[in-house]
């Protein structure tokens, strides 16, 4: 049996970083960041309420990086909206008249599926 003796030069730190960023060198357990969609604009939110009634709420969302702001208006309340988006994960806090609710879920560029604290499901579409 013959042995092959080749020398392999060690990778320099800059080369390793370049390979990681280019996706050539994969490291298990390290996930790449998923870009967040832009949610700025007008949205129509539909939530199933008591007795099967569907409530419609209009959202006006302003996005700056991962932070969301804006307002909401519905048949019974209007108020301020805040929240965050990271990748496709979204969290919205809506408050008015000393009451607030947090909705969490997932989003794409033109749709959202979120759930309230009681497990009720809501969907939203960009207008």
C-alpha positions in Angstrom: 0.0 0.0 0.0 1.3 3.4 -0.8 0.6 6.5 1.2 0.0 9.9 -0.2 1.7 12.7 1.7 0.3 16.1 0.7 0.4 19.1 2.9 -2.7 21.0 3.5 -2.4 24.7 4.5 -4.6 25.7 7.3 -7.4 28.2 6.4 -6.9 31.7 7.6 -9.7 33.2 9.7 -10.7 35.6 6.9 -11.0 32.7 4.5 -13.3 30.8 6.9 -15.5 33.9 7.4 -15.7 34.4 3.6 -16.7 30.8 3.1 -19.3 31.0 5.8 -20.8 34.1 4.4 -20.8 32.7 0.8 -22.6 29.5 2.0 -19.8 27.3 0.8 -18.9 26.1 4.3 -21.9 24.9 6.3 -21.8 24.7 10.0 -24.5 22.5 11.7 -26.6 24.3 14.2 -26.1 27.8 12.6 -29.1 29.0 10.7 -28.9 31.7 8.2 -31.0 34.7 8.9 -34.2 34.9 6.9 -35.1 38.3 5.5 -38.2 39.8 6.9 -40.9 40.9 4.4 -41.9 44.5 4.3 -45.2 44.8 6.1 -45.7 48.6 5.6 -49.1 49.4 4.2 -52.8 48.8 4.7 -54.0 45.4 5.7 -57.5 43.8 6.3 -57.5 41.6 9.4 -60.4 39.0 9.8 -60.9 37.3 13.1 -63.4 34.7 14.1 -65.3 36.0 17.1 -67.9 34.7 19.5 -70.8 32.9 17.9 -68.8 32.4 14.7 -69.1 36.1 13.7 -66.1 37.4 11.7 -64.7 40.7 12.8 -63.0 42.9 10.3 -60.2 45.3 11.4 -58.2 47.6 9.2 -54.4 47.8 10.0 -52.2 50.6 8.9 -48.7 49.3 9.4 -45.4 51.3 9.3 -42.2 49.2 9.5 -38.7 50.3 10.4 -36.3 47.4 10.4 -37.8 44.8 12.7 -40.1 47.3 14.5 -43.7 47.8 13.6 -45.9 50.8 14.4 -49.2 52.3 13.2 -52.9 52.1 13.9 -55.9 49.9 13.7 -59.6 50.6 13.3 -62.6 48.3 13.7 -66.3 48.5 14.2 -65.9 48.9 18.0 -62.4 50.3 18.6 -59.6 52.2 17.0 -56.1 52.7 18.5 -52.4 52.3 18.2 -50.5 49.3 16.9 -46.9 48.2 17.7 -45.0 45.0 17.2 -42.0 43.2 15.7 -41.2 41.0 12.7 -38.2 38.7 12.5 -38.0 36.5 9.5 -41.5 35.3 9.0 -42.5 35.5 12.7 -44.7 38.5 13.5 -46.1 39.9 16.8 -48.7 42.6 16.9 -49.8 44.5 20.0 -53.0 46.5 19.6 -54.3 48.8 22.3 -57.2 51.2 22.9 -59.2 52.5 25.9 -56.9 50.8 28.4 -57.3 47.4 26.8 -54.7 45.6 24.7 -54.3 42.3 22.8 -51.2 40.6 21.4 -51.4 38.6 18.2 -48.6 36.3 17.1 -48.0 34.2 14.1 -46.4 34.1 10.6 -46.3 36.4 7.7 -45.4 36.6 4.0 -45.2 39.7 1.9 -49.0 39.8 1.3 -50.6 37.7 4.0 -50.5 36.9 7.7 -51.9 34.2 9.9 -51.9 35.2 13.6 -53.5 33.9 16.8 -54.8 35.7 19.9 -54.3 34.9 23.5 -57.4 32.6 23.6 -56.2 30.7 20.5 -58.6 32.4 18.1 -57.2 32.5 14.6 -57.0 35.6 12.4 -55.9 36.1 8.8 -54.8 39.3 7.1 -54.2 40.3 3.6 -52.5 43.3 2.1 -55.0 45.8 0.6 
